Amino acid sequence: MSKTKIILMSDIHYRCADYFGRGQEETMELICDDLAEEYAKEPYEAVLLLGDYSLDHWAWNVKGCYINHGISNAKLFAKNYLCRIAPEGVALRMIAGNHEQYGEELWTEFTGYKRRDHIVIGDVLFILTDTFGGDLDPTEHSDGTYCGANVADIKELMARYPDKKVIICAHWFDMKLESEEFLELLRSEERILCLFCGHNHRSHIVSTGEENGNKPILCTGHYSYSGEPNNVRCLPGYRVLEIDDSGIFSKYVVRPHSYRVGSVRFNNEYAEQDTLELKF
């Protein structure tokens, strides 16, 4: 097949704070402009959004806006910006993060998507699992309950598409909390190429560990605040994934902008970082 391009993003935290010297709506315009430029450079076929569009549910400080005020910023994000992030003809999937602890019915009502989902693109099956699907629709402030990957769902989808290579996505993967069944799947299933996740606001690449199949985990960064000790190490951006007959290639993209950290303002040139290439 010819080269296919996919965008993966997470941790936008819409209407939560000002980030890197920008107001909240200004940040959203930045995202839309960045992706429009990426699309103009070379069209992407799909956008996979991996959670934390808000602080709708949050256990700290001012608490989450949904229980406090009945406001869902995830719903507003979906209503106001999805059509610009994924223009006509571009496939979209949008799963929940730990700050969107809505049950399936409410999540679908607010966004039009499922908490866990999948999509087939060319020769690759993308499985978007829900690792924060425990204790949903809370009545108390919460940061979410980690429940691990839904192995039954993953196995059913892999059986449904037996000729497809597999990439598993989630808001977050915590190998210490994952089930032995999931770890065994990573060890034994060669069709699983890698994993993508958000949550830590970083762009780096780690591994499931040699004892768990040594699969790469590619982190999707943020458009809010950096999770790196050096917070300019991972500026706002997104992951590009390219697939062709020979394998996959991924990079984290930071577009050129002006930023402010504390009282220091600086300009950043276009950058590609934390790259991975896997041959089939």
Disulfide bonds with the S-S distance in Angstrom:
none
